[in-house]
Amino acid sequence: MTTHRPAPRAEFLRKRFVALRAERATFFSAPKNQPCLGRQLSRPTRLFRCLKSAPPAGLPRFRLAVRLLLAVFGALACLALASCGDLPAPPAERTVWVPSPNYNARRPNFVILHDTTNSEAGPALRTLTDPAREVSAHYLIGRDGTLYRLVDEEKRAWHAGASYWGGNTDLNSASVGIELDNTGSEPYPDAQIVRLLDLLKNLQERYRIPAHNVLGHGDVAPGRKVDPSRHFPWQRLAEAGFGLWCHDPAGTPVPLLADPQLALQAIGYDMADPVAARAAFRRHFLALDDAAESSVAEQELMHCLALEKRRKPTPWPAP
Ligand SMILES: [Zn+2]
């Protein structure tokens, strides 16, 4: 007669299985007031509090497994949300989630136009897609009218940088950025402008962007940026219904006490640097790069544009 004795390795595995099963049972039957156990982990705020706390005695392996799973999940979520590490988390303590179904994707309310300052589209496309350069735009339009799409419109492309327009201090969050393949010192080909007008019409129809919210980078970053250049056909855009414009400046006499700086501020310019704001205004509305003294005609134009800006834009954005 022989006695059955399990092999040492099999015995070790059996004991380990029994121990793990006991841990699992304890884990899922833990009382509600015991942190980091069982159903407590089903609440996101408690999960993260649990991650920060010391492991409870007797459950190191299960805690370790949970922490690893959460770490992997968090890393994947961060990869899915570009630059999520740049933003602080919303408040979690004393916050009650009451989810509402009444929302949709946020939509842009501005269009910002740029020059690539390159002589062809290839180098600009490489720059705008290079992670090390940290610049991008939603679209690039080539000289021949080819439309390149780089970033989804509902995403925040990095094209405007530090910017201001009419109180808005983060144009990247509110705009579609369009790069035009142009050196910044040459006329814009007709095919490129025709394609731009098609894109603007499409954006306006889908997002109801007010006509006067089509701007240049130089308008929203005066003193720092000068694109698009004085060659850009703002009047042609205005005749197609895009951008702020005044068709009869002389028909709006300037009040005696009118202040040019207040007029520029009313149009939307950042007046932290009045000289830079006026230079941006002259480039956009007079196609001039010089810094000559304001004439009466220029002041009439400023006043006319300020009045135009007060009009209710068409189409007005929906709620
Ligand atoms: Zn630019």
Residues whose N, C-alpha, C, O or C-beta is under 5 A from the ligand:
A	BS01	ZN	H114 D115 H159 H217 D227
